[in-house]
Amino acid sequence: MKLIKRIVSAAAALCLASTAFAYSQQVKDFGFSFSAGAAGYTSDDLSLEYSVLNDGTVEITGYISSASADIEIPSVIDGREVASIGQHAFSNCSSLTSITIPDSVTSIGNYAFVGCYSLTSITISANNKNYSDIDGVLFNKEQSELIQYPAEKSNTSYIIPDSVTSVGDFAFDNCFSLTSITIPDSVISIGDYAFNLCSSLTSVAIPDSVTSIGDIAFLNCYSLTYITISDSNKNYSDIDGVLFNKGQSELICYPAGRTDDSYIIPDSVTSIGRAAIHDCSSLASITMPDIVTSIGNNAFEGCSSLTSITIPDGVISIGDYAFNLCSSLTSVTIPDSVTSIGCGAFAQCDGLTSIAILNPNCEIFVYVDEEPIYNYYDLDGKCVYDGVIYGYAGSTAQEYAEKYGRTFVEISSMQGDVNNNGSFNVSDLVMMQKWLLNDDAEIINWQNGDLNDDGVLDVFDLVLMRRLLVQQMYD
């Protein structure tokens, strides 16, 4: 492709998509990076950037303007047919209010209108062979795919047409006015981020026809309280409005608008999905079953009221930013079963004073030697946890702490030393009693207190601890 940039306007000018950074903060670390267009022009008039493709046709690549505008894309520019709208071409154009697309356009790239917060309608020429619109909503020609619902449409409810079989990626992105969306039995698939930032949406009913729900489809739906799945659906299910796969081995989405202060994850769950309990600010306590083996990226991100979390001994991996912005967490113990901790797993947890990493060989990911993947969450560009790190001598935890200038405290391996001061005495007994009574005691290495080696810290270990102390007195 030979790239030839042009400006189409009455007075060619301004550039730089000014909202790109703001939107990158909203999508955060979830796999997309929208960059601004070329800089160096100034104007308040309508402007388009385009490229001339190898076949001689024109592809619209960007919109550059500082003023609100209704755009009518021409079918011909400089004698060349306008055949396509490129990927991200109008993404983050917050001043764009409406757009009319001619019949010459045969291709519209992915995410072309994502982040267009002022967009009220997308109008397609009736003669267009590949695309159509219904009341300003963009579809493919057959209206089997809903591609983009304009974010600024004022409707509070919307019924997806019965012709639709797929709801595209970001299809309802930032549709903050919608409180109700009806999904018909014709729909088979729901795309990635399909309802992202539908902040007024209160509930969603998924019919039995749906076989695929894309990655974090309900991200940032802050008013959402129930996701109801048809009992006949073969791939998905819900328990009291919480979304799971059919076998309920994966927790997919706990609605962010729920107001419960605690949640017990069902015993069937083995994996916590990506952003599964995201921005659930009311939750102070979350209980995971012992059979959980993986905690996905951003799984508990933004759970700002979460004061404690017990990571089960069966967990093998903790994803990127899994507990990011959990500002009420004070301490975390990561069991020796965990072999990998993702980048920034505990970034911006401002109340967190200590993390104990019990696997001496646990891999701890940090993006420092390359351009950071998730700029918004990087701590000093490094995604490095900034607090006391407990671990064993010679462990990866020690290496991590020393490499990034963090405080490291060696974990004692002495039997009974639950307060980790290097000795076993009555102070350990007192801490054990307080911990069993949930009296805000913190045990860095509970294994030291598991004197009967049954994998559980309980009153039986307390009895053995007393006996051991008595024995020490007579030795």
SVG drawing of the C-alpha trace seen along z (x, -y; Angstrom):
<svg xmlns="http://www.w3.org/2000/svg" viewBox="-38 -27 57 61">
<polyline fill="none" stroke="black" stroke-width="0.4" points="0.0,0.0 1.3,-3.5 0.2,-5.9 -0.8,-9.3 -2.4,-11.5 -4.9,-14.2 -7.1,-16.7 -10.7,-17.1 -12.3,-20.3 -13.1,-23.9 -10.0,-25.0 -7.7,-22.0 -6.4,-22.0 -6.2,-21.0 -5.2,-17.6 -4.8,-15.2 -7.6,-13.1 -7.7,-14.8 -9.7,-12.1 -7.5,-9.1 -5.8,-9.2 -9.1,-9.6 -10.5,-6.6 -7.4,-4.5 -7.9,-5.1 -11.4,-3.7 -10.5,-0.6 -7.5,-0.4 -5.5,2.8 -8.1,4.8 -6.2,5.3 -6.8,2.1 -4.6,-1.0 -6.1,-3.8 -3.5,-6.4 -4.1,-9.9 -3.7,-10.9 -1.0,-12.9 -0.4,-16.4 0.5,-19.7 -2.8,-21.1 -5.3,-23.7 -8.9,-24.3 -12.4,-24.3 -13.8,-22.9 -14.6,-19.4 -11.5,-17.5 -10.8,-13.9 -7.6,-12.0 -7.3,-9.3 -5.0,-6.8 -4.8,-5.7 -4.7,-1.9 -2.9,0.2 -6.1,0.7 -6.4,-3.1 -9.4,-3.5 -9.5,-5.7 -9.7,-4.5 -10.8,-7.1 -8.3,-6.8 -9.1,-9.7 -11.3,-12.6 -9.6,-15.8 -11.7,-18.6 -12.1,-20.6 -15.8,-21.5 -19.0,-19.5 -19.8,-18.3 -22.2,-16.3 -20.1,-14.5 -21.2,-13.4 -18.4,-11.2 -18.1,-11.9 -18.1,-8.9 -15.2,-10.4 -12.1,-12.2 -9.6,-13.7 -11.2,-11.5 -10.8,-8.3 -13.6,-6.2 -14.0,-6.1 -14.3,-2.4 -13.5,-1.9 -13.4,-3.3 -10.4,-2.1 -10.0,-0.5 -10.4,-3.1 -10.9,-5.8 -13.3,-7.8 -12.6,-6.2 -12.6,-8.8 -13.9,-11.6 -16.0,-13.1 -17.1,-16.0 -18.7,-13.9 -22.5,-14.1 -23.7,-12.2 -22.2,-10.6 -23.6,-9.7 -21.8,-6.9 -22.2,-6.6 -23.0,-3.6 -19.4,-3.4 -18.1,-2.2 -17.8,1.6 -15.7,2.0 -15.9,0.5 -13.0,1.5 -13.3,2.7 -14.0,0.2 -14.4,-2.6 -16.8,-4.5 -15.8,-3.4 -15.5,-6.3 -17.7,-8.7 -19.6,-9.9 -21.6,-12.6 -22.7,-10.4 -26.5,-10.3 -26.9,-8.6 -25.0,-6.6 -26.9,-6.9 -26.1,-4.5 -27.0,-5.2 -30.0,-3.0 -27.9,-1.8 -25.0,-0.6 -24.5,3.1 -22.8,4.1 -24.3,1.9 -27.6,0.5 -29.1,-1.4 -32.3,-1.4 -33.1,-4.7 -29.4,-5.6 -28.2,-2.3 -25.5,-0.6 -26.0,3.0 -24.6,5.1 -26.8,5.2 -28.9,8.2 -29.2,6.7 -28.0,9.9 -25.2,8.1 -25.7,5.1 -22.4,3.2 -22.8,-0.1 -25.5,-1.7 -24.7,-5.5 -23.7,-6.4 -25.6,-9.6 -29.0,-8.4 -31.5,-9.5 -33.6,-6.4 -33.8,-4.7 -34.7,-1.3 -33.9,0.6 -35.2,3.8 -32.7,5.5 -34.4,6.5 -35.3,10.2 -33.1,10.3 -29.9,10.0 -27.8,13.1 -24.7,11.3 -24.1,8.2 -20.6,6.8 -17.6,5.9 -18.3,2.6 -21.7,2.5 -23.4,0.5 -20.2,-1.2 -20.9,-4.0 -24.7,-4.0 -25.3,-5.6 -28.9,-6.5 -30.0,-2.9 -31.6,-1.3 -33.1,1.6 -31.9,3.7 -34.0,6.6 -32.0,9.4 -34.2,11.6 -34.0,15.4 -32.3,14.9 -29.1,13.7 -26.3,16.4 -23.2,14.3 -22.4,11.3 -19.1,9.6 -16.2,8.4 -17.1,5.3 -20.5,5.3 -22.1,3.4 -19.0,1.6 -19.9,-1.6 -23.7,-1.1 -23.7,-2.7 -27.5,-2.9 -28.3,0.6 -29.9,2.4 -30.5,5.9 -30.0,8.2 -31.8,11.3 -29.8,13.7 -31.9,16.1 -31.2,19.8 -30.0,19.1 -26.8,17.4 -23.8,19.7 -21.0,17.1 -20.5,14.2 -17.3,12.2 -14.6,11.1 -15.9,8.8 -19.1,8.0 -20.5,6.2 -17.5,4.2 -18.2,0.9 -22.0,1.5 -22.1,-0.2 -25.9,0.1 -26.2,3.7 -27.6,6.0 -28.8,9.1 -27.7,11.1 -30.4,13.7 -29.8,16.7 -32.5,18.9 -32.6,22.3 -32.4,23.9 -29.2,22.1 -26.5,24.8 -23.4,22.7 -24.2,20.3 -26.1,20.2 -26.7,17.8 -27.0,18.1 -29.1,15.3 -28.2,13.1 -24.4,13.8 -23.1,15.1 -21.3,18.5 -20.5,21.0 -23.0,23.8 -21.2,26.1 -20.6,23.2 -16.9,24.0 -16.1,20.4 -17.4,17.2 -17.7,14.9 -19.4,11.7 -20.6,10.6 -22.8,7.5 -21.1,4.3 -24.3,2.7 -25.1,5.2 -25.0,3.7 -24.1,6.9 -21.2,6.4 -20.1,10.1 -20.1,12.8 -19.4,16.5 -18.3,17.9 -20.0,21.3 -18.0,24.5 -18.2,25.6 -16.0,22.7 -12.4,23.5 -11.5,20.3 -12.3,16.6 -12.6,15.1 -11.2,11.9 -12.6,8.8 -15.2,11.2 -15.8,9.1 -14.7,5.8 -15.5,2.4 -17.8,4.1 -17.3,1.3 -19.8,2.6 -18.0,6.0 -16.0,6.0 -15.5,9.8 -15.2,12.5 -14.8,16.2 -13.3,18.4 -13.7,22.2 -10.6,24.4 -10.8,25.8 -10.1,22.5 -6.9,22.8 -6.8,19.6 -7.6,15.9 -7.9,14.0 -6.6,10.6 -8.4,7.7 -10.5,10.3 -11.1,8.2 -9.9,4.8 -11.5,1.8 -13.2,3.6 -12.3,0.7 -14.1,1.9 -12.5,5.3 -10.7,5.6 -9.5,9.2 -9.0,12.0 -7.9,15.5 -6.3,17.1 -6.9,20.8 -4.0,23.2 -4.9,24.7 -4.5,21.4 -1.7,21.7 -1.8,18.3 -2.9,14.8 -3.4,12.6 -2.3,9.0 -3.9,6.3 -6.0,9.0 -6.4,6.9 -5.5,3.5 -7.1,0.5 -8.4,2.7 -7.5,-0.2 -8.9,1.3 -6.7,4.5 -4.1,4.4 -2.2,7.7 -2.2,10.6 -0.6,14.1 0.0,15.9 0.2,19.6 3.0,21.8 0.8,23.3 1.0,20.1 3.6,20.3 3.0,16.9 1.8,13.5 0.8,11.1 2.1,7.6 0.6,5.1 -1.5,7.7 -1.6,5.4 -0.8,2.1 -2.4,-1.0 -3.6,1.0 -2.9,-2.0 -3.8,-0.4 -1.7,2.7 1.3,2.8 2.6,6.4 2.5,9.3 3.8,12.7 4.9,14.9 5.3,18.5 6.5,20.1 10.2,19.5 10.2,20.0 7.1,18.0 7.4,16.1 6.6,12.4 5.9,10.5 6.9,6.8 7.0,4.9 10.1,2.7 12.4,3.4 10.0,2.5 7.2,0.0 4.6,0.7 1.6,2.5 -0.8,0.9 0.4,-2.7 -2.6,-3.8 -1.7,-1.4 2.0,-1.4 3.5,-2.4 6.5,-4.6 6.3,-2.8 7.1,0.5 3.9,2.0 6.0,2.8 4.2,3.3 5.5,0.6 5.4,2.1 6.9,4.8 7.5,8.1 7.8,11.3 9.5,14.4 12.1,17.0 15.8,16.4 17.0,16.8 13.5,16.7 12.2,14.8 10.3,12.6 13.7,11.5 15.1,11.0 12.1,8.9 12.3,6.8 16.0,6.1 15.9,5.5 13.2,2.8 14.3,1.3 11.5,2.7 11.7,3.8 12.2,7.5 11.5,9.5 12.6,13.2 9.9,15.6 10.8,17.8 10.5,21.5 10.5,22.2 7.6,24.3 5.0,22.3 6.4,18.9 3.2,17.4 4.3,13.7 7.5,14.3 9.9,12.8 12.3,15.8 11.4,17.4 8.5,19.4 7.1,18.1 3.9,17.0 3.4,14.0 2.8,16.6 0.1,18.2 -1.6,14.9 -1.5,14.0 -2.9,17.5 -5.8,16.9 -6.6,13.5 -6.5,14.8 -8.9,17.7 -11.2,15.1 -10.9,12.9 -9.5,10.1 -7.6,8.3 -4.5,10.4 -2.3,11.0 -0.4,14.3 2.3,14.1 3.0,17.8 0.1,19.9 2.0,23.1 4.2,22.4 1.1,22.7 -0.3,25.9 1.3,28.1 -0.8,31.2 0.0,30.9 -3.7,31.2 -3.6,28.1 -6.0,26.2 -5.3,23.7 -7.7,24.2 -8.2,24.8 -6.5,28.2 -3.3,26.4 -3.8,24.0 -3.9,26.9 -0.7,28.3 0.9,24.9 0.1,24.7 1.6,28.2 4.7,27.2 5.2,24.1 4.8,26.2 7.3,28.7 9.8,25.8 9.4,24.7 10.6,28.1 13.3,28.7"/>
</svg>
